[in-house]
Amino acid sequence: MTKAIRIYANGSPDVMRWEDIELTPPGPGEVRMRHTAIGVNFSDINVRRGGFYIAKPVRFPLILGNEAVGVVTALGPGVADATPDERVAYVGMGGPFYEETGAYAEERNVPAACLIRLSEAVSDQHAAAILVKGLTASSIVNRVFRPQQGQTILIHAAASGVGLLLAQWSKHLGATVIGTVGSAGKTPIARGNGCDHVILYRECDFVSEVRKLAPAGASDRPSAGVRLRPGGGAVNVALALARQGLRVGLSTVLADDEFGQHPDGGELEVNPG
């Protein structure tokens, strides 16, 4: 027996139950992990609330969470690239991160192919907190648009987990970083993590403010789009290039609260383009 946080229906935090569960021995290609640190993401809240990730019907009861660090305690048949007592981490089970959740548990069986070996220089807490956000930021920087020396980058929700990483990464690569935040208290956080300029988007027309910093104007041709459609709420981080004007790399829908529901509802959809 081990312990886990399970839900039997969508709803408020009150639906979460800390209870005993039976954990079967690891199957072929799996290892058993004893979790030492668990990442907490807003996607976990969306799964708990329901109505957000609707590609497949939810099957209850389910254990929340998709990101964790721990120690290998047992090997399933056919596992040759992991060893007991090895310190590892994972994000998801090889498919969409919001499916096959289960990190909110003391122990879990995980495909060995999903494991990431950790350096001793990285703490359990840091690894659990950064993997999803770090992979998202890496995808933007390495696959969507890589900031260059002398370019101006706009990062929405610059004080969010992904935003903070994007700001630091873009500054490291030599870009001038403009960040938007939703409250004054987030301004020093954004500035302390690489933003040269911080705009309070709730208190001004942030497009006009960005144009003051990038006077040549703005292009309206997105290279990747983020759109809102009825059915849920979302906020994501966007990247934009201001070079000969402001050219959008990722457009954004800003919600009523950076970690809350958009007043009109909607589901975030990213479309490569």
Backbone torsions as a table, in degrees:
resi	resn	phi	psi	omega
1	MET	NA	146.3	173.3
2	THR	-141.5	174.5	-177.6
3	LYS	-108.2	148.7	177.4
4	ALA	-154.1	159.9	172.4
5	ILE	-98.1	115.5	-179.1
6	ARG	-118.2	154.9	171.2
7	ILE	-123.7	146.5	179.8
8	TYR	-110.5	-2.9	177.6
9	ALA	-165.1	158.6	174.6
10	ASN	-71.8	152.0	178.1
11	GLY	161.5	-158.1	-178.7
12	SER	-74.2	177.6	176.3
13	PRO	-56.5	-20.0	-179.5
14	ASP	-64.1	-17.9	-178.6
15	VAL	-78.7	-11.0	-178.4
16	MET	-77.8	134.1	-178.8
17	ARG	-125.6	128.9	175.4
18	TRP	-91.4	111.3	-170.6
19	GLU	-149.2	165.8	176.4
20	ASP	-73.6	142.9	173.9
21	ILE	-135.6	154.5	173.0
22	GLU	-89.1	129.5	177.0
23	LEU	-115.2	116.5	-178.8
24	THR	-70.8	160.6	175.1
25	PRO	-59.7	151.0	179.7
26	PRO	-60.1	137.9	-179.4
27	GLY	-84.7	-173.9	179.5
28	PRO	-56.8	130.3	179.2
29	GLY	78.0	5.5	-178.1
30	GLU	-111.0	159.6	168.9
31	VAL	-125.6	157.0	169.6
32	ARG	-97.1	134.4	179.1
33	MET	-117.1	140.8	167.0
34	ARG	-98.7	113.3	-175.5
35	HIS	-70.2	138.1	174.7
36	THR	-115.3	-19.4	176.2
37	ALA	-155.8	140.0	-176.1
38	ILE	-125.9	129.9	176.6
39	GLY	-73.6	139.3	177.1
40	VAL	-115.0	118.7	-176.6
41	ASN	-123.9	156.0	178.9
42	PHE	-65.2	-22.8	175.4
43	SER	-60.6	-30.3	176.5
44	ASP	-63.3	-39.9	178.1
45	ILE	-66.3	-40.7	178.6
46	ASN	-62.8	-39.6	177.0
47	VAL	-64.1	-43.6	179.5
48	ARG	-63.5	-44.4	-178.8
49	ARG	-67.8	-36.6	-178.4
50	GLY	86.1	165.8	176.0
51	GLY	79.7	7.4	-176.5
52	PHE	-109.3	-60.3	176.7
53	TYR	-95.5	102.8	-169.2
54	ILE	-122.7	23.7	179.1
55	ALA	-63.5	-36.8	178.8
56	LYS	-131.8	148.2	176.5
57	PRO	-61.3	141.1	178.5
58	VAL	-76.7	137.2	177.6
59	ARG	-110.2	118.4	-179.9
60	PHE	-97.7	155.5	-5.9
61	PRO	-74.2	154.3	176.5
62	LEU	-133.7	153.6	176.1
63	ILE	-100.1	129.0	-178.6
64	LEU	-74.8	168.8	171.7
65	GLY	96.6	142.9	-178.2
66	ASN	-137.5	11.2	-172.4
67	GLU	-147.3	128.7	-177.9
68	ALA	-161.6	166.1	175.6
69	VAL	-125.9	148.2	178.7
70	GLY	-173.4	-164.0	-177.0
71	VAL	-122.6	134.6	177.0
72	VAL	-69.5	127.6	-179.9
73	THR	-114.0	-19.4	-180.0
74	ALA	-158.0	151.2	-179.3
75	LEU	-113.8	138.7	173.1
76	GLY	-85.3	171.9	179.5
77	PRO	-57.4	137.2	174.0
78	GLY	84.7	2.3	-179.9
79	VAL	-88.1	118.2	-179.0
80	ALA	-119.8	-10.0	-174.1
81	ASP	-110.5	24.5	173.3
82	ALA	-143.5	155.1	-178.3
83	THR	-134.2	150.2	176.0
84	PRO	-56.7	144.6	-179.7
85	ASP	73.9	2.8	177.7
86	GLU	-72.9	139.8	-178.4
87	ARG	-93.6	120.6	-171.6
88	VAL	-141.3	169.9	176.1
89	ALA	-139.6	166.9	175.7
90	TYR	-154.4	157.2	171.0
91	VAL	-131.3	110.4	179.4
92	GLY	72.2	177.9	-175.8
93	MET	-112.8	19.6	178.3
94	GLY	105.0	-8.2	177.2
95	GLY	-121.2	-157.1	176.2
96	PRO	-54.8	136.9	-171.7
97	PHE	-63.6	-22.4	-177.4
98	TYR	-91.6	1.1	175.7
99	GLU	-107.2	156.6	-178.7
100	GLU	52.2	47.3	177.1
101	THR	-72.2	172.6	-179.9
102	GLY	157.1	15.5	-176.3
103	ALA	-78.4	-19.9	-179.3
104	TYR	-77.6	66.7	-175.9
105	ALA	-153.6	156.5	176.6
106	GLU	-69.1	-38.0	-180.0
107	GLU	-138.7	158.3	-178.5
108	ARG	-160.6	149.5	171.0
109	ASN	-91.0	131.1	-173.9
110	VAL	-133.2	139.2	174.0
111	PRO	-59.0	131.5	-179.1
112	ALA	-59.9	-30.0	-179.4
113	ALA	-66.2	-17.7	-178.8
114	CYS	-91.7	-4.5	-173.8
115	LEU	-79.3	144.7	175.1
116	ILE	-120.3	122.2	177.5
117	ARG	-74.9	139.9	-175.1
118	LEU	-106.6	140.8	172.1
119	SER	-72.2	149.4	176.6
120	GLU	-64.7	-18.8	-179.6
121	ALA	-75.3	-12.3	-178.0
122	VAL	-108.4	122.8	-178.9
123	SER	-73.5	160.2	176.6
124	ASP	-58.2	-43.9	-176.5
125	GLN	-65.5	-42.5	179.4
126	HIS	-64.8	-43.3	-179.2
127	ALA	-63.7	-44.3	-179.0
128	ALA	-65.8	-31.0	-176.2
129	ALA	-82.3	-20.9	-167.3
130	ILE	-111.1	-14.3	-169.6
131	LEU	-62.2	-54.1	-178.4
132	VAL	-62.2	-47.2	-179.4
133	LYS	-65.0	-40.9	-179.0
134	GLY	-65.9	-40.5	178.1
135	LEU	-66.8	-36.3	176.9
136	THR	-64.2	-48.6	178.8
137	ALA	-61.1	-41.1	179.1
138	SER	-62.2	-40.3	179.2
139	SER	-61.9	-40.5	179.7
140	ILE	-66.9	-49.0	-175.5
141	VAL	-68.6	-39.9	-173.2
142	ASN	-95.9	-16.6	-177.0
143	ARG	-121.3	-27.9	-178.1
144	VAL	-96.4	-57.6	-179.7
145	PHE	-158.9	127.0	-179.9
146	ARG	-101.0	115.0	179.7
147	PRO	-60.0	146.4	-179.4
148	GLN	-122.4	160.9	175.9
149	GLN	-54.1	129.5	176.0
150	GLY	87.8	-8.8	177.9
151	GLN	-84.9	158.2	178.1
152	THR	-110.7	127.7	-174.1
153	ILE	-116.0	134.3	174.5
154	LEU	-106.0	125.8	178.4
155	ILE	-122.2	114.5	175.0
156	HIS	-77.4	153.1	-178.1
157	ALA	52.1	51.3	-172.0
158	ALA	-68.3	-16.1	177.6
159	ALA	-96.6	6.3	176.0
160	SER	-79.9	174.2	-179.0
161	GLY	-59.5	-51.7	179.5
162	VAL	-69.2	-39.4	-179.0
163	GLY	-59.6	-42.4	179.2
164	LEU	-62.9	-39.7	178.3
165	LEU	-68.4	-42.2	178.7
166	LEU	-62.6	-41.0	-179.8
167	ALA	-63.2	-47.1	179.4
168	GLN	-62.5	-43.7	-176.7
169	TRP	-65.6	-45.6	-179.3
170	SER	-63.8	-40.9	178.6
171	LYS	-65.2	-40.6	178.6
172	HIS	-59.9	-35.1	-179.5
173	LEU	-81.6	-1.5	173.6
174	GLY	101.4	5.9	-178.4
175	ALA	-81.6	156.7	166.1
176	THR	-87.3	127.1	-170.7
177	VAL	-110.2	123.1	170.8
178	ILE	-105.2	129.1	179.1
179	GLY	-123.9	143.6	172.7
180	THR	-105.2	141.9	177.1
181	VAL	-136.8	162.6	-174.6
182	GLY	-95.9	-10.1	-179.4
183	SER	-152.0	156.1	-176.1
184	ALA	-62.1	-32.0	-179.5
185	GLY	-63.9	-20.9	-179.9
186	LYS	-87.1	-11.9	-177.6
187	THR	-59.1	-51.5	-179.8
188	PRO	-64.4	-29.3	177.5
189	ILE	-64.7	-47.3	179.5
190	ALA	-64.0	-43.4	179.7
191	ARG	-64.2	-36.9	-179.3
192	GLY	-73.5	-8.1	-179.1
193	ASN	-120.7	27.7	169.0
194	GLY	114.7	-9.3	-178.3
195	CYS	-78.1	124.7	175.1
196	ASP	-77.6	-33.2	-180.0
197	HIS	-134.4	137.6	179.8
198	VAL	-124.7	130.1	-177.8
199	ILE	-116.0	127.6	174.0
200	LEU	-83.4	97.4	-169.5
201	TYR	-68.4	-20.2	178.3
202	ARG	-79.2	-15.5	-174.0
203	GLU	-107.4	2.3	-178.5
204	CYS	-159.5	174.2	171.0
205	ASP	-84.2	99.9	-171.6
206	PHE	-66.2	-24.9	176.8
207	VAL	-63.7	-44.6	178.0
208	SER	-63.6	-40.0	179.9
209	GLU	-65.9	-38.6	177.9
210	VAL	-66.5	-38.4	179.9
211	ARG	-65.5	-28.7	175.0
212	LYS	-66.0	-35.0	179.9
213	LEU	-84.0	-25.0	177.0
214	ALA	-126.9	77.3	-165.4
215	PRO	-63.8	-17.2	-175.4
216	ALA	-68.8	-11.5	178.6
217	GLY	109.7	-167.4	-173.9
218	ALA	-136.8	142.4	173.7
219	SER	-92.4	148.3	-179.7
220	ASP	-109.6	23.9	-178.9
221	ARG	-105.4	99.3	-178.3
222	PRO	-73.9	143.4	172.1
223	SER	-90.6	-16.0	171.7
224	ALA	-150.8	136.0	-174.1
225	GLY	-110.0	147.2	172.1
226	VAL	-126.5	119.8	-176.2
227	ARG	-127.4	156.2	-178.5
228	LEU	-104.9	135.0	175.5
229	ARG	-135.8	155.5	-173.9
230	PRO	-56.9	140.2	172.6
231	GLY	134.4	-10.8	-178.0
232	GLY	-172.8	-166.9	179.8
233	GLY	-134.5	148.8	-178.0
234	ALA	-163.4	151.8	167.9
235	VAL	-136.9	137.8	175.2
236	ASN	-134.8	172.7	-179.6
237	VAL	-92.2	142.5	177.9
238	ALA	-124.7	152.3	177.9
239	LEU	-119.6	135.5	177.6
240	ALA	-139.3	146.5	178.7
241	LEU	-105.2	127.3	173.6
242	ALA	-109.1	97.0	179.7
243	ARG	-142.7	115.6	-167.7
244	GLN	57.1	45.7	-173.6
245	GLY	108.8	-178.4	-176.7
246	LEU	-100.1	107.8	-179.6
247	ARG	-104.1	126.6	-171.1
248	VAL	-79.4	130.8	173.3
249	GLY	-98.0	-40.4	171.1
250	LEU	-140.6	126.1	175.3
251	SER	-89.1	163.9	-172.4
252	THR	-136.1	147.0	164.2
253	VAL	-103.5	120.4	179.0
254	LEU	-92.9	128.6	-178.4
255	ALA	-86.1	173.5	178.1
256	ASP	-59.7	-33.6	174.8
257	ASP	-132.8	140.1	-175.9
258	GLU	-60.0	-22.1	176.3
259	PHE	-125.2	34.0	-177.2
260	GLY	-133.2	-161.5	-176.3
261	GLN	-88.8	138.9	170.9
262	HIS	-71.2	139.2	-175.7
263	PRO	-59.8	-25.1	179.7
264	ASP	-95.9	1.1	-174.5
265	GLY	73.7	-173.6	176.4
266	GLY	131.7	158.0	177.5
267	GLU	-120.2	138.9	-178.9
268	LEU	-77.7	133.8	177.6
269	GLU	-134.2	123.9	-179.9
270	VAL	-102.3	128.7	-176.5
271	ASN	-122.5	110.2	176.1
272	PRO	-58.0	141.3	-179.1
273	GLY	-168.1	NA	NA
